Amino acid sequence: MKKVAVILADGFEEIEALTSVDVLRRAGAIASIASLKDAQIRGAHNINVKADVTLREVEELGYDAIVLPGGLPGAENLANDAKLREILQEFDKKGKLICAICAAPMVLERARVLKEHFVCYPGFEENVRSDKRGYVSDKNVLKDQNIITGKGPAFSMEFALFIVKNLLGEEAYHKVKNDLLYK
């Protein structure tokens, strides 16, 4: 069974985080909510979530993929965490799936794991790369090597299903997509 860590920091975008956890669990993955520090994490819209594991445990428990939701200041808090950047570099070296949506591709760039092409929240691309190099404006979700990026909250379901397809395969993807009545 595949294990996915959805890593949250205070100020995370709730729709992006919880949609990813929900869809991955429906598909049969072990999707854990991981916190940088505290067990309780407050979202950008004041929704509190309790973590299943800490960032330290993500490193120790052999996860197959990482998902980073956006939101501000959540993405900034993730980007400023040296331990998370180190874990992202280790995942990247092993070719493990790393996924980031909305403002979170900035975290990947700061960790030096973002590949050539990416999507993010429109207007935020300059915060990911000052020269906007590699930004793709006409896609909602994009995969470049082992990195998946997504545009933002409205595309949370598409992003989560794309992760399922890439991590768990076509059969799991179609089953969950149909069960959710997603077109």
C-alpha positions, 0 to 999 in steps of 0.5 A, a space after each residue: 500500500 502506497 504511503 503519502 504525506 500531506 505536509 501542512 504548516 499554519 496558513 495552509 489552503 484547506 481545500 487543497 489539503 483536505 481534498 488531497 487527503 480524502 481522494 488519496 484515502 478513497 483510492 486506497 493510499 495511506 494518506 497522513 497529515 503531517 505537521 512541521 511542528 505542532 499536532 494542531 495546524 490552523 488553515 488560512 481560513 481558520 479551520 484547525 486540523 490535527 496531524 497524524 504524524 510529524 515531519 520527522 516521522 515522514 523521514 523515518 516511516 518510508 513514505 512514497 510521495 509528498 503533497 504540499 498544499 498552498 495557501 499563505 502564509 502556509 507555503 511560506 512557512 513550508 518554504 522556510 523549513 530547512 528540514 522539509 527542504 532536506 526531505 524534499 531533496 532526498 525524495 527527489 534523489 530517489 525519484 519519489 513523487 513530489 506534488 505541490 499546488 497553488 503557492 507551494 511550487 515556491 517550496 520546491 524551487 527553494 528546495 532546488 527540486 522544481 523541474 523545468 516546467 510548472 504551474 501555480 496560482 496565476 500571478 504567483 509564478 514570479 514568487 516561484 521563479 523571479 524570471 517566470 522561467 518554465 511557467 505554463 499558463 494553459 494547464 491546471 495540473 502538470 507533471 515534469 519528471 517526478 514533480 506534479 504541480 497544480 494551479 490552485 483551489 478550484 483544481 484541487 480535485 483534478 490535482 488529487 486525482 492526477 496524483 492517484 493516477 500517477 501513484 496508484 494507476 489507471 484502475 484506482 484513478 477511474 474507480 475513484 473518479 467514477 465514485 466521486 461523480 467527477 467528469 
